[in-house]
Amino acid sequence: MLSAPSVRVVARPRAGGLLVATDGLVDGFRTAGRAAAFARDRVAATGDLDAAAADLIAEARARGSGDNAAAVLVDLGRADAPPPPPAWAPKAAPPPPPPRPRAPAGAA
């Protein structure tokens, strides 16, 4: 099976969300815009990205999509919000490696 992905490069908004979905999900809504609008409404209603993604997939199936459906919702934040702290940071730098043994003088 070969696939040709649909790729677009767009300027990232300062706020809002991102929906990454398979064609099976979009098929249930007929257009990506309708799927995005449904996702936006569900996120606004629940405040939960995981629940909104599950509702989005369930709705695509209820609307007749028979293909595999998957969705990832990403919160890009608000324009006036400070950046979040890093999710993790290393506790300390690892120790340096031990010195390598030197070859005896005259060894090739």
Backbone bond lengths (Angstrom), bond angles and torsions (degrees), N, CA, C in turn:
res aa  C-N    CA-C-N  psi(-1)  N-CA   C-N-CA  omega(-1)  CA-C   N-CA-C  phi
1 M - - - 1.437 - - 1.526 107.71 -
2 L 1.288 115.40 133.28 1.454 122.10 174.75 1.515 108.92 -113.65
3 S 1.298 114.90 146.28 1.463 117.62 176.58 1.518 108.74 -131.76
4 A 1.283 114.94 149.93 1.462 121.65 175.69 1.523 106.94 -117.26
5 P 1.340 117.90 105.15 1.461 118.88 -177.20 1.523 111.96 -68.17
6 S 1.302 113.89 150.95 1.458 120.78 174.07 1.523 106.72 -95.37
7 V 1.324 116.68 112.59 1.457 120.83 -174.43 1.518 109.48 -122.26
8 R 1.334 115.89 133.71 1.463 121.75 174.26 1.513 107.98 -133.32
9 V 1.300 116.46 141.83 1.456 121.60 174.15 1.522 106.63 -108.77
10 V 1.330 115.39 122.92 1.457 120.74 -179.20 1.528 108.56 -133.31
11 A 1.305 116.15 157.37 1.461 120.52 175.91 1.520 108.74 -66.64
12 R 1.312 116.33 135.21 1.462 120.52 -179.82 1.516 108.74 -75.31
13 P 1.338 116.71 128.84 1.463 118.89 177.04 1.524 110.24 -69.54
14 R 1.317 116.03 156.31 1.466 119.73 178.37 1.518 111.88 -73.06
15 A 1.313 116.72 -17.92 1.456 120.45 -179.91 1.518 108.58 -151.45
16 G 1.308 115.35 166.40 1.454 119.59 177.16 1.514 111.58 118.93
17 G 1.321 115.24 -149.78 1.448 119.91 -177.33 1.506 111.46 -142.10
18 L 1.315 114.28 171.23 1.455 121.96 179.73 1.511 107.84 -132.76
19 L 1.328 116.67 132.62 1.454 122.59 175.70 1.514 108.02 -113.99
20 V 1.324 116.21 121.71 1.461 122.63 172.70 1.522 105.57 -111.05
21 A 1.335 116.96 120.65 1.465 120.04 -173.27 1.518 110.97 -141.65
22 T 1.321 115.36 154.95 1.452 121.42 175.00 1.526 109.62 -81.56
23 D 1.325 114.58 164.13 1.464 118.69 178.68 1.527 111.74 -64.01
24 G 1.326 117.42 -27.40 1.467 120.38 177.86 1.515 112.09 -63.04
25 L 1.317 116.61 -34.96 1.464 119.42 176.79 1.520 110.28 -71.63
26 V 1.326 116.92 -46.22 1.470 120.91 -178.88 1.526 110.27 -63.05
27 D 1.336 118.08 -35.32 1.467 121.17 179.05 1.528 111.48 -56.49
28 G 1.333 117.21 -37.04 1.460 120.34 -179.90 1.522 112.68 -66.75
29 F 1.311 117.14 -28.99 1.464 121.39 -178.49 1.529 112.74 -99.64
30 R 1.301 117.18 -8.46 1.481 125.64 179.69 1.522 113.23 77.59
31 T 1.341 118.70 -29.60 1.471 120.86 175.81 1.527 108.72 -142.81
32 A 1.327 115.41 154.48 1.459 120.37 177.13 1.531 110.44 -65.94
33 G 1.329 116.80 -33.70 1.461 120.37 178.88 1.512 112.63 -62.06
34 R 1.329 116.71 -40.11 1.472 119.83 178.38 1.525 110.82 -67.89
35 A 1.338 116.13 -39.46 1.466 119.54 177.48 1.525 109.91 -62.83
36 A 1.333 117.12 -43.50 1.461 121.01 179.87 1.527 111.25 -64.16
37 A 1.326 117.05 -40.52 1.465 120.39 179.02 1.528 110.82 -63.55
38 F 1.337 116.44 -41.52 1.461 120.15 177.75 1.525 109.78 -62.91
39 A 1.333 116.50 -44.56 1.466 120.51 179.90 1.526 110.58 -61.49
40 R 1.322 116.95 -44.23 1.473 121.58 179.63 1.526 110.26 -59.04
41 D 1.339 116.72 -43.68 1.465 120.73 179.76 1.525 111.76 -64.68
42 R 1.339 116.40 -40.43 1.465 119.95 -178.62 1.532 111.17 -69.42
43 V 1.336 116.94 -38.77 1.467 119.44 177.43 1.522 109.48 -64.77
44 A 1.329 117.27 -41.35 1.466 120.52 178.61 1.528 111.00 -63.80
45 A 1.329 116.89 -37.05 1.465 120.78 -177.39 1.525 112.26 -76.28
46 T 1.332 117.29 -38.65 1.462 119.90 -173.88 1.517 113.80 -103.23
47 G 1.333 117.81 -28.15 1.457 120.86 -174.40 1.512 113.11 69.62
48 D 1.327 117.01 11.24 1.470 122.28 -175.06 1.529 109.05 -124.09
49 L 1.321 117.31 112.36 1.462 120.22 -177.90 1.521 112.61 -63.79
50 D 1.339 117.36 -39.39 1.465 120.07 179.96 1.524 111.36 -64.76
51 A 1.323 116.88 -44.64 1.468 120.23 179.27 1.529 110.36 -65.60
52 A 1.323 117.14 -39.51 1.468 120.47 179.37 1.521 110.76 -64.50
53 A 1.344 117.76 -40.32 1.468 120.82 178.02 1.530 110.62 -64.87
54 A 1.329 117.12 -41.34 1.466 120.61 177.88 1.529 110.58 -63.74
55 D 1.328 117.06 -42.18 1.467 121.10 177.66 1.531 110.98 -63.70
56 L 1.315 116.30 -37.98 1.462 121.83 179.74 1.530 110.46 -62.49
57 I 1.326 116.63 -45.08 1.468 121.04 179.28 1.525 110.30 -66.75
58 A 1.319 116.99 -44.03 1.461 120.46 179.15 1.528 111.17 -61.15
59 E 1.324 116.89 -40.40 1.462 120.79 179.87 1.526 111.35 -67.28
60 A 1.327 117.40 -39.14 1.474 120.36 177.44 1.520 110.41 -61.15
61 R 1.322 116.72 -42.14 1.475 120.25 178.11 1.527 110.63 -67.06
62 A 1.344 116.68 -40.79 1.468 119.96 179.47 1.520 111.14 -64.25
63 R 1.339 116.69 -29.09 1.462 120.54 179.23 1.523 112.72 -85.22
64 G 1.327 117.04 3.12 1.454 119.87 171.76 1.515 117.32 107.26
65 S 1.319 118.55 7.12 1.459 118.99 177.79 1.517 109.09 -70.81
66 G 1.331 116.13 122.72 1.462 120.34 179.12 1.513 112.37 -101.99
67 D 1.313 117.28 -1.58 1.457 122.67 -179.06 1.525 109.67 -88.50
68 N 1.321 116.74 165.52 1.455 120.14 174.68 1.525 109.00 -60.71
69 A 1.314 115.68 137.81 1.467 120.26 -178.91 1.518 108.76 -126.55
70 A 1.321 115.14 132.07 1.459 121.14 176.01 1.525 107.98 -143.70
71 A 1.325 115.26 148.64 1.470 120.05 -179.40 1.516 109.87 -148.17
72 V 1.323 114.70 143.70 1.467 122.33 172.69 1.522 106.41 -127.83
73 L 1.317 116.15 125.45 1.462 121.39 176.25 1.527 108.72 -107.11
74 V 1.321 116.03 132.17 1.464 122.02 -178.24 1.528 108.61 -122.57
75 D 1.322 116.29 129.12 1.464 121.82 176.45 1.520 108.03 -88.22
76 L 1.332 117.24 115.76 1.453 121.57 179.21 1.524 112.00 -87.72
77 G 1.315 116.89 0.26 1.458 120.75 175.65 1.517 112.95 88.31
78 R 1.333 114.38 -179.25 1.453 121.70 177.85 1.520 109.00 -101.49
79 A 1.308 116.34 152.31 1.462 121.24 -178.77 1.525 111.53 -62.55
80 D 1.341 117.81 -32.13 1.457 120.42 -176.11 1.527 113.32 -95.27
81 A 1.322 118.24 2.34 1.458 121.33 -177.16 1.525 110.47 -85.69
82 P 1.326 116.70 142.16 1.468 118.46 175.10 1.519 109.27 -70.00
83 P 1.314 118.28 157.25 1.459 119.04 179.57 1.527 110.10 -63.80
84 P 1.316 117.77 145.91 1.465 119.57 -179.87 1.526 110.09 -71.88
85 P 1.336 116.23 157.63 1.462 118.24 176.13 1.528 109.22 -68.37
86 P 1.317 118.19 159.11 1.455 119.19 178.94 1.524 110.14 -61.54
87 A 1.321 116.24 146.81 1.459 120.91 -178.82 1.522 111.09 -66.75
88 W 1.311 117.52 -29.11 1.464 120.81 178.40 1.524 108.36 -156.03
89 A 1.291 114.61 159.95 1.464 120.55 174.71 1.524 106.76 -144.50
90 P 1.311 117.77 143.45 1.469 118.09 178.64 1.524 109.80 -63.05
91 K 1.325 115.84 144.07 1.465 120.64 -178.61 1.525 110.75 -69.48
92 A 1.301 117.16 -42.37 1.460 121.68 179.39 1.517 107.84 -159.51
93 A 1.295 115.34 159.43 1.458 119.30 177.03 1.521 108.55 -68.23
94 P 1.327 117.57 142.34 1.467 118.90 178.56 1.525 109.73 -67.50
95 P 1.328 116.35 155.09 1.464 118.33 179.66 1.526 110.02 -67.69
96 P 1.328 116.30 155.29 1.462 117.81 179.02 1.527 110.04 -68.33
97 P 1.327 117.36 156.37 1.467 118.91 178.93 1.527 109.93 -68.99
98 P 1.338 116.91 156.73 1.457 118.86 178.86 1.523 110.14 -66.87
99 P 1.346 117.79 155.91 1.452 119.35 179.83 1.525 110.31 -64.45
100 R 1.313 114.80 146.96 1.474 120.42 178.34 1.519 108.53 -78.74
101 P 1.327 117.54 141.58 1.470 119.04 177.39 1.518 110.12 -65.79
102 R 1.297 116.42 142.37 1.462 121.18 178.72 1.514 108.75 -88.58
103 A 1.340 113.43 143.59 1.457 118.84 176.09 1.529 108.71 -71.63
104 P 1.323 116.90 144.18 1.471 119.67 177.94 1.520 109.23 -59.61
105 A 1.315 115.49 149.97 1.469 121.82 178.70 1.522 109.11 -58.82
106 G 1.302 117.01 135.89 1.462 122.61 177.80 1.527 113.08 86.74
107 A 1.324 118.14 -7.28 1.476 119.27 177.51 1.529 109.00 -78.40
108 A 1.311 115.99 141.14 1.454 120.14 -178.11 1.477 112.11 -93.32
